[in-house]
């Protein structure tokens, strides 16, 4: 009986292991390890920047005229200032400047003090100063000097500035941009030749256009003493700038530095 019992135990063990062996035999063989991916080096590029500019004659001007008044009270100073500035504006309108081309640029009211006679004394209030600054837009540049004389003759007691500008700067920005691209391309070619590489196509381009600001005329302006004398004003050229950044692809090529 021991032999029979051993044989029976062996049969039971085989019947238990058979499904697991069969299931394992039906599983697909383990896949082979994936081949490592080839990492391509980044494309070689050359980045350059170019700035172009165009100088053109201005076609408009801005005159900042100020009226300052001093009175014992703020109300009195303000009323006197308004009366005198109205006279200046009326003279400019009569000279042919449209009223809409005259705008208030700044208006301030501030106390004025007398310096103390002794260090321990408090300063005494002298009055109030009112300053009214208006901006006059002039489209005929030949009249700037005459309009200055008109304003000063009507009572304006300070000229803050005279600025020249372009009414449509976008009309010349294209020329500045083309100039910038040409300069950037020339720089790229010089670099490529010096490095011994071949310049490829442009991969990326970006641009920055510098805003055009009116150029002020520095100086002091006073009322002309003679009626036939006009304040001379010489408009300055305006500069419109543009900057571009170009990215070129490059390839090995003959020349200095090739193969190093």
C-alpha positions in Angstrom: 0.0 0.0 0.0 2.8 2.5 0.5 3.6 2.2 -3.2 0.0 2.8 -4.3 -0.3 5.8 -1.9 2.9 7.4 -3.3 1.7 6.9 -6.9 -1.6 8.4 -6.1 0.0 11.4 -4.5 2.2 11.9 -7.5 -0.9 11.9 -9.8 -2.7 14.4 -7.7 0.4 16.7 -7.7 0.7 16.6 -11.5 -3.0 17.3 -12.0 -2.6 20.4 -9.8 0.5 21.8 -11.6 -0.6 21.0 -15.1 -3.0 24.1 -15.6 -0.4 26.5 -14.3 2.3 25.0 -16.6 -0.1 25.1 -19.6 -1.1 28.8 -18.8 2.5 29.8 -18.6 3.3 28.1 -21.9 0.5 30.0 -23.6 2.0 33.4 -22.5 3.9 35.3 -25.3 7.6 35.2 -24.9 9.1 38.3 -23.2 9.8 41.0 -25.8 13.3 42.0 -26.5 14.5 45.2 -24.9 13.8 48.2 -27.0 16.7 49.7 -28.9 17.8 53.0 -27.4 16.4 56.0 -29.3 18.8 58.1 -31.2 19.0 61.7 -29.9 19.7 64.1 -32.7 21.8 67.1 -31.8 20.0 70.5 -31.9 20.2 72.2 -35.2 23.1 74.6 -35.4 22.0 78.2 -35.7 23.4 81.7 -35.9 21.5 84.6 -34.3 22.2 88.2 -35.3 20.7 91.6 -34.7 20.5 94.6 -36.9 19.3 98.2 -36.4 18.2 100.4 -39.1 17.2 104.1 -39.1 15.8 106.7 -41.4 16.0 110.4 -41.0 13.2 112.6 -42.4 12.1 116.2 -42.1 9.3 116.8 -39.5 5.9 117.9 -40.6 4.4 119.0 -37.3 5.3 121.0 -34.1 4.1 121.3 -30.6 4.6 124.5 -28.6 4.1 124.5 -24.8 3.2 127.9 -23.6 2.9 128.9 -19.9 1.1 131.6 -18.1 2.2 132.3 -14.5 0.5 134.7 -12.1 1.1 135.5 -8.5 -1.6 137.0 -6.2 -2.3 137.3 -2.4 -5.0 134.6 -2.6 -5.3 131.4 -4.7 -8.7 132.7 -6.1 -7.2 136.0 -7.2 -4.2 134.3 -8.8 -6.5 131.8 -10.6 -8.8 134.5 -11.9 -5.9 136.6 -13.2 -4.3 133.6 -14.8 -7.5 132.6 -16.6 -8.0 136.2 -17.9 -4.5 136.4 -19.3 -4.4 132.9 -20.7 -7.8 133.5 -22.5 -6.1 136.5 -24.2 -3.2 134.4 -25.4 -5.5 131.7 -26.7 -7.7 134.3 -28.5 -4.6 135.7 -30.2 -3.5 132.2 -31.4 -7.0 131.5 -32.7 -7.1 134.8 -34.5 -3.7 133.9 -36.0 -5.3 130.8 -37.6 -4.8 128.0 -35.0 -8.0 126.0 -34.6 -9.2 126.0 -31.0 -9.2 122.2 -30.9 -5.4 122.3 -31.5 -4.9 124.1 -28.2 -5.0 121.8 -25.2 -4.2 122.2 -21.5 -1.1 120.3 -20.6 -0.6 121.2 -17.0 -2.3 123.4 -14.3 -0.9 124.0 -10.8 -1.6 126.2 -7.8 1.1 126.5 -5.1 1.8 128.8 -2.1 4.7 131.2 -2.2 6.6 132.0 1.0 9.0 134.8 1.9 12.3 133.6 3.3 12.5 134.1 7.1 14.6 137.0 8.2 15.9 135.0 11.1 16.6 131.2 11.4 14.1 130.8 14.2 11.3 132.6 12.4 8.6 130.7 10.4 8.4 131.7 6.7 5.5 134.1 5.9 3.0 133.4 3.1 3.6 135.8 0.2 0.8 134.6 -2.0 -0.2 131.9 -4.4 1.4 131.1 -7.8 -0.8 129.7 -10.6 0.8 128.1 -13.6 -1.2 127.1 -16.7 0.6 125.3 -19.6 -1.1 124.8 -22.9 0.1 122.8 -25.9 -0.4 124.2 -29.3 -0.3 121.8 -32.3 1.2 123.5 -35.4 0.9 121.8 -38.8 2.6 124.6 -40.7 6.2 124.6 -39.5 7.1 127.9 -41.3 4.7 129.6 -38.8 6.3 128.4 -35.6 8.4 131.5 -35.0 5.6 133.9 -35.8 3.2 132.0 -33.5 5.8 132.2 -30.7 5.9 136.0 -31.1 2.1 136.2 -31.2 1.8 134.2 -27.9 4.5 136.2 -26.1 3.0 139.5 -27.4 -0.4 138.5 -26.0 1.0 137.9 -22.5 2.5 134.4 -22.3 5.4 134.7 -19.9 7.1 131.4 -20.4 7.7 129.0 -23.3 8.2 125.5 -21.9 9.4 123.8 -25.1 9.1 123.6 -28.9 9.0 120.0 -30.2 9.0 118.6 -33.7 7.6 115.3 -34.9 6.0 113.2 -37.6 2.3 113.0 -38.0 2.5 109.5 -39.7 5.8 107.8 -38.6 4.5 104.5 -39.9 5.1 105.7 -43.5 8.9 105.6 -43.0 9.1 102.7 -40.5 9.1 100.2 -43.4 12.3 101.8 -44.7 13.9 101.5 -41.3 12.9 97.9 -41.0 14.3 97.0 -44.4 17.5 98.8 -43.5 17.7 96.7 -40.2 17.1 93.4 -42.1 19.9 94.2 -44.6 22.3 95.1 -41.8 21.5 91.9 -39.9 21.9 89.8 -43.0 25.3 91.4 -43.7 26.4 90.7 -40.1 25.4 87.1 -40.4 27.3 86.6 -43.6 30.4 88.1 -42.1 30.2 85.8 -39.1 29.5 82.7 -41.2 32.5 83.4 -43.4 34.8 84.0 -40.4 33.6 80.8 -38.7 34.0 78.8 -41.9 30.3 77.7 -42.1 27.7 78.0 -44.8 24.7 80.3 -44.1 21.4 78.6 -44.5 17.8 79.9 -44.6 16.2 82.1 -41.9 14.5 80.0 -39.3 13.1 82.8 -37.1 12.7 86.6 -37.2 11.5 89.2 -34.8 11.4 92.9 -34.8 11.1 95.9 -32.4 10.2 99.3 -33.8 11.3 102.2 -31.7 8.5 104.7 -31.0 9.1 108.1 -32.5 9.2 110.9 -30.0 9.0 114.6 -30.9 12.5 116.3 -30.6 12.5 119.4 -28.4 14.3 122.5 -29.4 16.5 123.7 -26.5 16.6 127.4 -25.9 14.8 130.4 -24.4 12.3 132.5 -26.3 11.6 136.1 -25.8 9.4 138.7 -27.4 10.9 140.1 -30.5 11.6 143.8 -30.1 10.9 144.8 -33.6 7.7 144.2 -35.4 9.4 143.0 -38.6 11.6 140.5 -36.7 10.4 136.9 -36.3 11.9 134.4 -33.8 14.0 132.0 -35.9 13.1 128.3 -35.5 14.9 125.6 -37.4 13.1 122.2 -37.4 15.3 119.2 -36.7 15.3 116.0 -38.6 13.4 113.1 -37.1 15.0 109.7 -36.7 12.8 106.5 -37.0 14.5 103.3 -35.8 13.8 99.6 -36.1 15.6 96.6 -34.7 15.4 93.0 -36.1 16.7 89.7 -34.8 17.3 86.9 -37.4 18.1 83.3 -36.7 19.9 81.4 -39.6 20.6 77.7 -39.9 24.3 77.0 -40.6 26.1 74.0 -42.1 29.8 73.1 -42.3 31.5 74.7 -45.2 34.9 75.6 -46.6 36.6 78.6 -45.1 38.6 79.8 -42.1 37.9 77.6 -39.1 36.3 74.7 -41.1 36.9 71.3 -39.7 38.2 72.4 -36.3 
